[in-house]
Amino acid sequence: MRLTYILSSPISTGGASKSFLNLLDGVLCKGASVLVVLPEYGALCPLLDARGVEWRIIPFRFEAYPPCRSLKDYCLFTPRLVGRIGLNILARRRLTSLLTDFRPDIIHTNVGPVKVGFSVAKKLKIPHIWHLREYQDLDFDIHPMPTMQKFKACLRNPNNYTIAITKALSEYFSLDPLKSEVIYNGVLSETNGRFCSNKEDYFLFAGRLEKAKGIDTLIDVFVKFCQINKSHKLLVVGYAPDKKFLSRLTTYVSSKQLEERIVFLGERSDLFDLMFKASAVIIPSLNEGFGRVTVEAMIHGCLVIGRNTGGTKEILNQGKSIGLPYDTSEELLNYLLTVPNNMESYFPMIKKAQVIAIAKYSTEKNIDKTWGFYCKILNNNRHDNILV
């Protein structure tokens, strides 16, 4: 099987990139020939080299309107839009030439807002997979060009197949069940499960420091928590795409004189160890596409307190008690106050969540289901060609 993957970023630490690398290792073990296309050079490139995977750089941008978050953005909107459209036109030409030579069996676009792979696959009559890992407009304020309705129409194109990482995403985009699959992200191997009964006095947030992830709301609640509880800390792990937003958060924490209780750690290589010992991981995201951190925490034996929306809701709503979902800030505060004094009572819940997470969200499960989808697409394509 010859596969081309279109990636939106060369960053190796993002959830989409981590999921891709897990899948890549799996398809390579199954003997696939792979070509990866990236918009620029970055940390992923040496990782591809180490795996012996061929890659090419073709600059492109999201098929979405430029953001308008400031006066500068409004002033530059038109030139940015024109530049984005022109760059993507050139990218389609270069990608067409590249894939005419490589001739993959399937073109697999790793995120929703990237359209160049779909356009070229349609032109070359190669089956295309769109991997939907985000709502786009609800979670990242990304608005597809020309409209969301047109994007959904592309998803229903006869040449396109779709993978959604949650049932909620599949329903949001009204996917055709005959040409789509819900395949949960492969987060960690089945062998990674572990549990520690000696939890330490801190809660943990891990993710991008941006408003969509709900970190500002969490800090507000934790300030109230600190007025009652005098021991537990909040460790904040992750990078901030918007440094001004990070500055507002740290300034607010300083104004409350809580720098020793709310600790910004930046990006960390020991995240799983922090999960392992945490009293709980807090997932306050407004509309999480999947919830990789949720699953990572569950596999590493950590209680999850998560906002009852999006992918977090779907993971925690398994018909069994495997986490603590909340709808309001008051409910979150109550959990924060209750958990430290009753930690051992949550151990059965934590262990149950771990079993379910390993069964549903392992890398092995993800690879097998995705490979099976590839085979189904190619079998359908051969059948259609015979009928023609």
N, C-alpha and C positions, 0 to 999 in steps of 0.2 A: 504494500500500500504506500502510495506517495502522497504526502500531506504538506500543505503550506499553511502556516499559522501567521496571521496578521495581528501584531501586538500594538497597543496604543502607547506604550511607554517602555523605555529601557531600564526603568527603576526595578530593582530586584526585591524590594521590601514590601511592595504593595500586595494586597490580598489577591488581585487578579494575576499578578506575576507569580506569586507563590503557588497558586492553584495550577497555573500553566506549567511550571517546572515539574510539579508532581505528575501531571498528565504526560508531559514530555518523556520523563523517565519511563513511564509505563509503556508508551507506544514504541519507544526505542527498543525496549525489551521484547516487544512482539515483532520486531524486525522491520518497522516502518522506515521509509526514507523521508527525511524532514528538511524543509526549507523554512526559515523564519524571516519575516520581514518586519523591521522596526523603523520608526520615524527618525531616530537619531541614535548615536552611540551612547552607551551607558553601562551600568554595572551588570546587566544581563549578558552582554556580549562575551566577556571572559567565561561566564558560566556555560554559555553555548559552546564556546571553543573547547572547554574541558570535556564536554560530552561528545565532541566530534560532529557537531551539528552545523550545517551550512547556514549562514545568515547574510542578509543584505539590508542596507539602509536606503529607504526611499522616504524622504520627508513628506509628511501629510499632517492634517489636523482633523479634529472632530468635525463631522458633518452637522454642525450646530452653530447657532448664532453666538457671536462673541459676548462675553459677560458685560453687564452694565451695572457695576456696583459703586461707581464713583463718577464725578464730573469728567475726569480724564477718560474713563471708559466710554462715556457718551460722546465725547469729542472725537475719539478715535474709532468709533463703531464702524462707520462706513469704510474707511481704508482697511481696517482689520478684516471686515467681511469680504471685501474685494480680494484682499491678499489671500485669505483662507480658501475662497472659491478657486482662485487661480492656481494655488499650490496643489489643491486636490485634483484639478484637471490634469496637471502635469504628472502627479503621482499615478493616476490611472493609466496614463500612457506608458510610463516606465514599468509599472507593474504588469501591464499587458505584455510588454516585450519580454520581461523576465519569465513570466509563467507560460508564455508560448514555448519557450525553450525547456523549462522544467516539467511542464505538463502534469500538474498534480491530479490525483483522483478526486481530492476534496480540498476546498479552500475553507479554512476555519478561522473566523474573526473572533478574537478573544474577548471583546467588549462590544456593547451595543452602539455607542455613538460613532464608531468607525464604519464608513460606508465604502471605502475604495475597494475592499475585497469583494463585496457584494456586486458592485458595478462590473468589475473585471470578470468575475465568475459568470455573470449573466452573459457577457459578451463572448466569452470563450466556451460557453455551454458546459461549465464545470460545476458540479453540485457545491453549494455554499452553505456553511453553518454559521449562524449568528448566535454567539454565546451571550445571553442576557444576564449580566451580573448586577444590574442597577435599574432603578426606575427612571433615571435620567432627570426628569423634571422635579420629582418629589424629593429626591435625596441630594442631588448635586446641582440643582438649578440649571440643568442642561436642557436646552430646547432645540430639538432636531429641526433641520431645514428641509423643506419649507414649513412643514407642520408635523405634529405628532401623528396625525391621521395618515399622512403620506408615509411616515416611517412604518406604521403598522401595516400599511398596504404592501410595503416592501417585504415585510416578514411573511406575508401570505403569497408572495411570488412563487410560481411553480418551481423555480430553480432553487428556492431557499428552504432550508431546514433550520430548526431553532432548538437550542438548549437553554432552558431557564433553570436557575439555581434554586428556586423555590416554587411551590405551587402558587403562592401569592403573585409572583412575577408573571407566571404563565397566565393567570387570570387577568392581571392588569393589562397585558398586551393582547388578550383575546386570541391566544395561539390555537392553531389547528391541532387537535390531539393526534391526528394521523401523520403529521409532519413535524412533530415536536416531542421533546422528552423533558421531564423534570429530572435533572441529575444534580444532586447535592454536591457541593464542593468536596473534594478529597482534602481533608485538613491535615491529618497525621496518620501514620501507619497504625495498624491494629496492635502493634507491639509497644506503643508509647504510653499506654494507660498506667497511671500510678496514683497513689493516695497517701496523704500525710494527715495524721490525727493531731499533730502538734501545730495548730494554726497560730499565726502571729497577729499582733494588734494593728492590722492595716487592711483597708479596702484598696482595690486596684481598679484604675481605668486604663485601658490600652486602646489606642487608635489615633487617627488624625485629630489634631486639636482645631476643630472648626465647629461652627454653629450646628451644622446638620448632625453632628455626632452627639449633641446635647451636653457637651462638657460644661458650658456656662451654667446651665440649669442645675447640673450635678453639684457644681461648686456652691451655688446659692443654697442648695439643700444642706450641703455639708457644713456650711457656716452655721446654720441653725443647729445641726447635730453637735457641733463643737461646744455650743452653749450648755449642753446637757452631759455629753460624754467627754471626759477629760483625758482619754488615753489613745483611742484609735486614730490613725492617720489615714489620709487619702494619698496614695502614690499615683501620679499621673505620668504615664509612659506614652510617648508618641511625638511625632513632629508636627509643626504648625505650618501649613502652606501660606498662611497670612500672618506675618510677623506682628502686624498691628493688632490683630485679634489676640495673639498670645500676650502682647504687652498689656492689653486691657485686662486679661485674666490675672496676670501676675501683679499688676497694680492694685486690682481689687483685693486680692489675697493679702497683699502688704498693708492695705488700708484697714484690714480687719486684724492685723498683727497675728496672722495664722501661717506664716512661712514655714514653721516647724511642724505644722499639722497637715498642710496641703503642700506636697512636695512635687515639683516638676522635675522629672528625671530625664527628659528627652528620649531619644531612641536607645533601646537597651538590647544587648545580645542575650541577657539572662531572663527574658520575659517569662519563659515557662517555669523557671525556678521561683519567680515572684508569684506566679499563679498558684504554684504548688503549696506555698505557705500562707497565701492570703485568706482572710476571713471570708471574702467574697469578691468576685469581679462584678463591677457595675457596668451595665450596657444601657446608656440613656439615649441612644440614637433615635432621631425622630422617625425615620423610615429606612431601616437597615435592609439592604438588598438581600443579604444572606445572614451574616453574623459569624464570620470566621473566628473572632475572638471568643464568642460564646461557646463554640464547639471546642476550641483549644482549651478553654478553662475547664469544661466538663471532662475532657480526656485527662487533664492533669489534676483531677480530683478537687476542683474548686467549685464552691457554690456560686450560682449565677443569679443576680438580681437584675432584671431587664425590663425595659419599657415594653408594654404590651402592644407592639405594632410591628408591621413588616416581617422580615425574616426572623427576628428575635421571637415574636409571637408564635410563628410557625414551629420553631425549634422547641420552645418551651411547652407548646400545646400539643403534647403527644398522647393525650388521654390519661396521662400519669403525672404524678407530682415530681417533676425533675428540676424545678427552679422556682424562683419567686418573681412572677410578673407583676408589674404595677402600672396603673393608669394615671395617677396624679403624684404631684410632688409630696403631698401629705403621706401617701402610701409608701413612697420611697423612704421618707424620713422615718416612718414607723419600722420598716425593715432594718434600716441602719441601726436603730436603737435596740431592736429586738435580737438581732443575730449574735452580737458579741456575748450576750448573757446566756445564750442557748445553743452554742456552737455544736455540741455533741448531738443534740436532737436532730440536726440537719445531716448527719453523716449517712443515714440510710438513703436520703434523697440524693446526696452527692454521688454515692456508689451506683444508684439506679440510673442517674443521668449519665454516668461514665459508660455503663454497659450499652445504653441506647446510642450514645454518640459514636462509640467504636463500631457498632453494628451498622449505623446509617451513614456516617460521614468519614469513613476511612479512605485513604488513598487507593487501596485495593478495590474497594467498591466503586469508586469514581472511575477508575481506569477501565474496569470490566464493563460498566454500563456505557461509557463513552465509546469504547471500541465496538461494542455490540451495535451502537447507533450508527457508527461508520459503516459497518458491514451491512446493516439494514438499508442504508442509503444507497450503497453501491449495488446491492442486489436489486433494489427498486429501479435504479437507473439502467441497469442491464436489461431488465424486463421491459422497460419503456422503449429502449432502443430496438429490441427485438420486435415489439409491436409496430414500431414505425417502419 
